[in-house]
Amino acid sequence: MEIKLKFIKVRYLFIFILLLISCSGDSEKTEIDIFDGSYDSNIFSSDSFKNIGFKFSKEYNVKELKDAESAYYGFWAEDSFERLSYELRFYPSNEIAKSSGTFFAEEATGEDAIIKKADATWKEGIKDRSGVTFSGSPVPKYLDYVIFGNVIVLCPSEKSTAVTGAWDPIENCRNMLSKLVLENE
């Protein structure tokens, strides 16, 4: 009886230790808040994004995009099967991106984004900023944007259950920009 009791105690102790070890594995991961303003002074380039696997598809003419240095359409994801499209607009600084680029970013994003060329202030790349529903109706591709350092990123929202987290545009941008921060530190 005493041996059986010791065996049970040892077995529970062993299970407890296994649980303790398995639960402590994620404690070393630190979540960084990339939108806390500490990256506002960073200056990123297209090479910064290329280094994280961003695939550039088109370079836009920015002549009519006030104070912008360049703008691109392309794709990014950790897994190539989950790639989402993004628009990147580069400015000389965070301050200039905010003062000159906010209007254009707001016009191109959200449920009420302007996706008709005739109505858009900056017409370049307008076709890339919309998708279509199954019924054929045009819908905005970018539901939000972020100003991160000197870059305005139009954040995609894909209505799909096949791609994890794809419905949340800010989370999609956070995933890409977190990778950007880690690669450029």
GILINGI-V433934 format. One record per pair of residues at least 24 apart in sequence whose ideal C-beta (glycine too) atoms are under 8 Angstrom apart, sorted by sequence separation. I is the first residue (numbers start at 1). J is the second residue. D is the distance in Angstrom with one decimal. If there is no record, write none. Layout:
i,j,d
I,J,D
I,J,D
This chain:
i,j,d
46,70,6.8
52,76,7.1
65,89,6.8
67,91,6.0
115,139,7.8
146,170,7.0
153,177,7.0
49,74,7.7
67,92,7.1
115,140,5.6
129,154,7.3
144,169,4.1
148,173,7.8
46,72,6.5
143,169,4.4
144,170,5.6
49,76,7.5
62,89,7.7
113,140,3.7
142,169,6.8
146,173,5.0
55,83,7.3
57,85,7.9
112,140,7.9
145,173,7.9
67,96,5.2
111,140,6.7
113,142,6.7
144,173,7.5
148,177,5.4
110,140,6.7
113,143,7.9
109,140,6.9
146,177,7.2
54,86,7.6
67,99,8.0
68,100,7.4
108,140,7.9
111,143,6.7
148,180,7.9
67,100,3.9
68,101,6.7
109,142,4.6
110,143,6.0
54,88,7.8
66,100,4.5
67,101,7.3
108,142,6.2
109,143,6.2
110,144,7.0
66,101,7.5
109,144,5.6
65,101,7.6
109,145,4.8
108,145,7.6
66,104,7.4
87,125,6.8
49,88,6.4
65,104,6.2
106,145,7.5
105,145,4.3
87,128,7.1
46,88,7.5
87,129,7.0
105,147,7.6
85,128,7.2
46,90,7.2
45,90,7.1
102,147,7.3
109,154,5.8
44,90,7.3
101,147,7.1
108,154,6.1
109,155,7.5
105,152,5.0
104,152,8.0
98,147,5.7
105,154,6.7
43,93,7.3
97,147,5.1
102,152,7.9
101,152,4.7
42,94,8.0
73,125,5.8
41,94,6.6
71,124,7.3
94,147,6.6
97,150,5.7
40,94,4.4
71,125,7.2
96,150,7.5
97,151,6.9
73,128,4.8
87,142,6.7
94,149,5.8
97,152,5.4
85,141,6.6
94,150,5.7
65,122,5.1
93,150,5.4
64,122,5.5
92,150,6.5
64,123,7.4
65,124,7.1
91,150,5.0
64,124,6.7
90,150,6.2
91,151,7.3
109,169,8.0
90,151,5.6
91,152,7.2
62,124,7.4
89,151,6.7
61,124,5.4
88,151,5.8
89,152,4.3
60,124,4.5
88,152,7.6
89,153,7.8
60,125,4.8
88,153,5.9
89,154,7.8
87,153,7.3
88,154,8.0
58,125,6.9
86,153,6.0
87,154,4.0
86,154,6.4
86,155,7.2
58,128,7.0
86,156,6.1
85,156,5.6
84,156,4.4
84,158,6.0
84,163,7.3
82,163,4.8
82,164,7.3
84,166,6.4
82,166,7.4
86,173,7.7
84,172,5.7
86,176,6.9
78,175,7.3
76,176,5.1
78,179,7.3
44,148,7.6
44,149,5.1
42,148,7.8
43,149,6.2
44,150,6.1
42,149,3.7
43,150,5.1
44,151,5.2
41,149,7.2
42,150,7.3
39,148,6.2
40,149,6.5
39,149,5.4
35,146,6.9
35,148,7.8
34,148,7.2
54,176,7.6
52,176,7.2
52,179,4.7
52,180,5.5
49,180,6.7
52,183,5.2
48,180,6.2
51,183,5.4
51,184,7.5
48,183,7.6
44,180,6.9
48,184,5.7
35,174,7.3
34,174,6.3
44,184,7.3
39,181,6.5
42,184,7.6
34,177,5.3
34,178,5.6
32,178,6.7
34,181,5.6
32,181,6.7
